[in-house]
Amino acid sequence: MRQFAKSFISAAFAGAIALSLAGCGSFNRYPPAPAVASTPDHPYKIGAMDSLNIVVWRNPDLSSTITVRPDGRISMPLVENLEAAGRYPADLSRDIEKALAKFIREPVVTVIVNNFQGVSTEQIRIVGEASKPQSVPFRQNMTLLDVMIQAGGLTDFADGNGAVLVRGSEQGKQYSLRLKDLIKRGDISANVEIKPGDIIIVPQSWF
């Protein structure tokens, strides 16, 4: 449940920033977002609502495709209420093997993630005047352009060059973004790397 509390806080935090800055015009008083955001090898962690294909070798009756519940747990034949969210697939495989070892001899389990949502605290959130405000799962080497493609670009009312990046991994430090230059003018120099937990806020233009 701690994961979902963090998600709620993050969403509230983004909303508070959007409201508090809505009347401030341009965000350009913030320093430009760094072009490179060094993110070490970032193995995927299972998130709530991920779809998992759990294969128990030589035991097809125990194999199943299940969805991680909103509380972050899963249940499958012979195994109930096992914590899955926030775990690496290989680690979850070992936990399932331990649980099944009470019933079958030397179980071998493989967990395959089919539908990716990711841990909520590592999702990228885009709010404000994006065409499709949403949360998207972080992936290695993700850039601002990748996020904006998923968000469908900007609305006609967006102040793209007044957008701000809130970086949770740096205690909420804020950076300015040039989304209009990137999306409308094709200026690739405005593209920057994204880190897990980043929030992108797109204000409404006053003109």
Sine and cosine of phi, psi and omega as CSV:
sin_phi,cos_phi,sin_psi,cos_psi,sin_omega,cos_omega
0.00,0.00,-0.40,0.91,0.02,-1.00
-0.86,0.51,-0.60,0.80,0.00,-1.00
-0.86,0.51,-0.69,0.72,-0.07,-1.00
-0.97,0.25,-0.48,0.88,0.12,-0.99
-0.90,0.43,-0.67,0.74,0.03,-1.00
-0.89,0.46,-0.63,0.78,0.01,-1.00
-0.88,0.47,-0.69,0.72,0.01,-1.00
-0.89,0.45,-0.68,0.73,0.01,-1.00
-0.89,0.45,-0.68,0.74,0.00,-1.00
-0.88,0.47,-0.69,0.72,0.00,-1.00
-0.91,0.42,-0.68,0.74,0.03,-1.00
-0.90,0.44,-0.62,0.78,0.02,-1.00
-0.88,0.48,-0.71,0.70,0.01,-1.00
-0.89,0.47,-0.69,0.73,0.01,-1.00
-0.89,0.46,-0.65,0.76,0.00,-1.00
-0.90,0.44,-0.64,0.76,0.01,-1.00
-0.91,0.41,-0.68,0.73,-0.01,-1.00
-0.87,0.49,-0.67,0.74,-0.02,-1.00
-0.94,0.34,-0.67,0.74,-0.08,-1.00
-0.94,0.34,-0.43,0.90,-0.05,-1.00
-0.98,-0.21,-0.06,1.00,-0.10,-0.99
-0.86,0.51,-0.56,0.83,-0.05,-1.00
-0.99,-0.11,0.19,0.98,-0.11,-0.99
-0.99,-0.10,0.06,1.00,-0.01,-1.00
0.95,0.32,-0.83,-0.56,-0.10,-0.99
-0.99,0.14,0.54,-0.84,0.09,-1.00
-1.00,-0.05,0.16,0.99,-0.17,-0.99
-0.92,0.38,-0.09,1.00,0.07,-1.00
-0.95,0.31,-0.22,0.98,0.05,-1.00
-0.99,0.11,0.47,-0.88,0.05,-1.00
-0.92,0.40,0.47,-0.88,0.03,-1.00
-0.88,0.48,0.57,-0.82,0.05,-1.00
-0.90,0.43,0.68,-0.74,0.03,-1.00
-0.87,0.50,0.66,-0.75,0.01,-1.00
-0.91,0.42,-0.56,0.83,-0.02,-1.00
-0.91,-0.41,0.79,-0.61,0.05,-1.00
-0.86,-0.51,1.00,0.00,-0.10,-0.99
-0.85,0.53,0.91,-0.42,0.07,-1.00
-0.84,-0.54,0.94,-0.34,0.00,-1.00
-0.85,0.53,0.17,-0.99,0.03,-1.00
-0.70,0.71,0.84,-0.54,-0.18,-0.98
-0.86,-0.50,0.99,0.12,-0.01,-1.00
-0.86,0.51,0.56,-0.83,-0.05,-1.00
-0.95,0.31,0.71,-0.70,0.12,-0.99
-0.95,-0.30,0.65,-0.76,0.00,-1.00
-0.91,0.41,0.64,-0.77,0.03,-1.00
-0.86,-0.51,0.26,-0.97,0.09,-1.00
-0.86,0.51,0.63,-0.77,0.00,-1.00
0.97,0.23,0.05,1.00,0.17,-0.99
-0.91,0.42,0.55,-0.84,0.11,-0.99
-0.99,-0.14,0.80,-0.60,-0.06,-1.00
-0.90,-0.44,0.74,-0.67,0.15,-0.99
-0.99,-0.17,0.94,-0.33,-0.06,-1.00
-0.97,-0.24,0.90,-0.43,-0.06,-1.00
-0.94,-0.34,0.87,-0.50,0.07,-1.00
-0.97,-0.25,0.94,-0.35,-0.11,-0.99
-0.85,0.53,0.77,-0.63,0.02,-1.00
0.92,0.40,0.25,0.97,0.05,-1.00
-0.69,-0.72,0.94,0.34,-0.05,-1.00
-0.87,0.49,-0.45,0.89,0.01,-1.00
-0.93,0.37,-0.39,0.92,0.01,-1.00
-1.00,-0.10,-0.25,0.97,0.03,-1.00
-0.97,0.24,0.55,-0.84,-0.04,-1.00
-0.27,-0.96,0.32,-0.95,0.16,-0.99
-0.94,-0.34,0.86,-0.52,-0.09,-1.00
-0.72,-0.69,0.32,-0.95,0.05,-1.00
-0.95,-0.31,0.72,-0.69,0.05,-1.00
-0.91,0.42,0.79,-0.61,-0.05,-1.00
-0.93,0.36,0.31,-0.95,0.05,-1.00
-0.84,0.54,-0.41,0.91,0.04,-1.00
-0.99,0.10,0.07,1.00,0.07,-1.00
1.00,0.07,0.11,0.99,-0.06,-1.00
-0.93,-0.36,0.27,-0.96,0.06,-1.00
-0.75,-0.67,0.38,-0.93,0.15,-0.99
-0.71,-0.71,0.63,-0.78,0.01,-1.00
-0.55,-0.84,0.13,-0.99,0.01,-1.00
-0.80,0.60,0.81,-0.58,0.03,-1.00
0.96,0.27,-0.08,1.00,-0.01,-1.00
-0.74,-0.67,0.83,-0.56,-0.02,-1.00
-0.82,-0.57,0.59,-0.81,0.16,-0.99
0.80,0.61,0.78,0.63,0.04,-1.00
-1.00,-0.07,0.75,-0.66,0.00,-1.00
-0.92,0.39,0.81,-0.58,-0.02,-1.00
-0.86,-0.51,-0.65,0.76,-0.05,-1.00
-0.89,0.46,0.69,-0.73,-0.01,-1.00
1.00,0.07,-0.01,1.00,-0.01,-1.00
-0.98,-0.18,0.47,-0.89,0.18,-0.98
-0.98,0.21,0.58,-0.81,-0.01,-1.00
-0.80,0.60,-0.65,0.76,-0.01,-1.00
-0.91,0.42,-0.63,0.77,0.02,-1.00
-0.92,0.40,-0.64,0.77,0.04,-1.00
-0.90,0.44,-0.60,0.80,0.05,-1.00
-0.85,0.53,-0.69,0.72,-0.01,-1.00
-0.92,0.40,-0.60,0.80,0.01,-1.00
-0.91,0.42,-0.66,0.76,0.02,-1.00
-0.91,0.42,-0.64,0.77,0.04,-1.00
-0.86,0.50,-0.67,0.74,0.02,-1.00
-0.89,0.46,-0.66,0.75,-0.01,-1.00
-0.93,0.38,-0.64,0.77,-0.02,-1.00
-0.97,0.26,-0.37,0.93,-0.03,-1.00
-0.88,0.48,-0.31,0.95,0.06,-1.00
-0.95,0.30,-0.31,0.95,-0.12,-0.99
-0.87,-0.49,-0.52,0.85,-0.01,-1.00
-0.76,-0.65,0.33,-0.94,-0.09,-1.00
-1.00,0.06,0.81,-0.59,0.08,-1.00
0.71,0.70,0.89,0.45,0.01,-1.00
-0.93,0.38,0.57,-0.82,0.09,-1.00
-0.84,-0.54,0.88,-0.48,-0.13,-0.99
-0.85,-0.53,0.66,-0.75,0.12,-0.99
-0.82,-0.57,0.76,-0.65,0.05,-1.00
-0.94,-0.33,0.84,-0.55,0.02,-1.00
-0.89,-0.46,0.79,-0.61,0.02,-1.00
-1.00,0.05,0.83,-0.56,-0.03,-1.00
-0.99,-0.15,-0.67,0.74,-0.08,-1.00
-0.85,-0.53,0.90,-0.44,-0.18,-0.98
-1.00,-0.07,0.82,-0.57,0.16,-0.99
-0.88,-0.47,-0.67,0.74,0.03,-1.00
1.00,0.10,0.24,-0.97,0.05,-1.00
-0.90,0.43,0.71,-0.70,-0.13,-0.99
-0.87,0.49,-0.59,0.81,-0.03,-1.00
-0.95,0.31,-0.19,0.98,0.02,-1.00
-0.96,-0.29,-0.03,1.00,0.02,-1.00
-0.94,0.33,0.46,-0.89,0.09,-1.00
-1.00,-0.07,0.80,-0.61,-0.03,-1.00
-0.92,-0.38,0.73,-0.68,0.09,-1.00
-0.84,-0.54,0.81,-0.58,-0.09,-1.00
-0.76,-0.65,0.26,-0.96,0.01,-1.00
1.00,-0.07,-0.67,-0.75,-0.15,-0.99
-1.00,0.05,0.72,0.70,0.24,-0.97
-1.00,-0.01,0.48,-0.88,-0.02,-1.00
-0.88,0.48,-0.61,0.79,0.00,-1.00
-0.71,-0.70,0.98,0.18,0.04,-1.00
-0.84,0.54,0.69,-0.72,-0.09,-1.00
-0.17,-0.99,0.09,-1.00,0.17,-0.99
-0.95,-0.31,0.69,-0.72,0.00,-1.00
-0.80,-0.60,0.57,-0.82,0.02,-1.00
-0.93,0.37,0.63,-0.78,0.06,-1.00
-0.96,0.28,0.59,-0.81,0.15,-0.99
-0.70,-0.71,0.40,-0.92,-0.06,-1.00
-0.84,0.55,0.67,-0.74,0.04,-1.00
0.90,0.45,0.48,0.88,0.01,-1.00
-0.95,0.30,0.61,-0.79,0.01,-1.00
-0.86,-0.51,0.18,-0.98,0.04,-1.00
-0.86,0.51,-0.63,0.77,0.01,-1.00
-0.89,0.45,-0.63,0.77,0.05,-1.00
-0.85,0.53,-0.71,0.71,-0.02,-1.00
-0.90,0.43,-0.70,0.72,-0.07,-1.00
-0.93,0.36,-0.51,0.86,0.09,-1.00
-0.89,0.45,-0.69,0.72,0.02,-1.00
-0.92,0.40,-0.52,0.86,-0.01,-1.00
-1.00,0.09,0.01,1.00,0.08,-1.00
0.98,0.22,0.30,0.96,0.00,-1.00
0.99,0.14,-0.42,-0.91,-0.07,-1.00
-0.95,-0.31,0.42,-0.91,0.14,-0.99
-0.98,0.21,0.16,-0.99,0.03,-1.00
-0.93,0.37,-0.27,0.96,-0.07,-1.00
-0.97,-0.22,0.12,0.99,-0.11,-0.99
-0.98,0.19,0.63,-0.78,0.21,-0.98
-1.00,-0.10,0.99,0.17,-0.14,-0.99
-0.86,0.50,-0.65,0.76,-0.01,-1.00
-0.99,0.14,0.03,1.00,0.11,-0.99
-0.97,-0.24,0.17,0.99,-0.03,-1.00
-0.94,0.34,0.40,-0.92,-0.03,-1.00
-0.75,-0.67,0.58,-0.82,0.08,-1.00
-0.95,-0.31,0.83,-0.56,0.06,-1.00
-0.97,-0.25,0.89,-0.45,-0.11,-0.99
-0.98,-0.19,0.98,-0.22,-0.04,-1.00
-0.89,0.45,-0.54,0.84,-0.01,-1.00
-0.94,0.34,-0.16,0.99,0.05,-1.00
-0.87,-0.50,0.62,0.78,0.04,-1.00
0.84,0.54,0.62,0.78,0.09,-1.00
0.98,0.19,0.34,0.94,0.04,-1.00
-0.87,0.49,0.60,-0.80,-0.10,-0.99
-0.92,-0.39,0.64,-0.77,0.01,-1.00
-0.76,-0.65,0.48,-0.88,0.08,-1.00
-1.00,0.07,0.52,-0.86,0.02,-1.00
-0.81,-0.58,0.46,-0.89,0.04,-1.00
-0.90,-0.43,0.94,0.34,-0.06,-1.00
-0.93,0.36,-0.58,0.81,0.02,-1.00
-0.90,0.44,-0.71,0.71,0.02,-1.00
-0.88,0.47,-0.64,0.77,-0.05,-1.00
-0.94,0.34,-0.75,0.66,-0.16,-0.99
-1.00,0.01,-0.70,0.71,-0.08,-1.00
-0.99,0.11,-0.54,0.84,-0.09,-1.00
-0.95,-0.32,-0.09,1.00,0.04,-1.00
0.93,0.38,0.46,0.89,0.00,-1.00
-0.99,0.11,0.99,-0.14,-0.07,-1.00
-0.92,0.39,-0.33,0.94,0.05,-1.00
-0.90,0.43,-0.29,0.96,0.03,-1.00
-1.00,0.09,-0.11,0.99,0.02,-1.00
-0.98,0.21,0.67,-0.75,-0.01,-1.00
-0.70,-0.71,0.36,-0.93,0.05,-1.00
-0.98,0.20,0.49,-0.87,-0.05,-1.00
-0.93,-0.35,0.53,-0.85,0.04,-1.00
-0.91,-0.42,0.38,-0.93,0.04,-1.00
-0.83,0.56,0.69,-0.72,0.06,-1.00
1.00,0.08,0.06,1.00,0.02,-1.00
-0.92,0.40,0.53,-0.85,0.09,-1.00
-0.85,-0.52,0.78,-0.63,0.02,-1.00
-0.93,-0.37,0.85,-0.53,-0.04,-1.00
-0.91,-0.41,0.84,-0.55,-0.01,-1.00
-0.93,-0.37,0.93,-0.36,-0.04,-1.00
-0.99,0.17,0.19,-0.98,0.07,-1.00
-1.00,0.07,0.63,-0.77,0.02,-1.00
-0.96,0.27,0.57,-0.82,0.04,-1.00
-1.00,0.04,-0.11,0.99,-0.10,-1.00
-0.80,-0.59,0.00,0.00,0.00,0.00
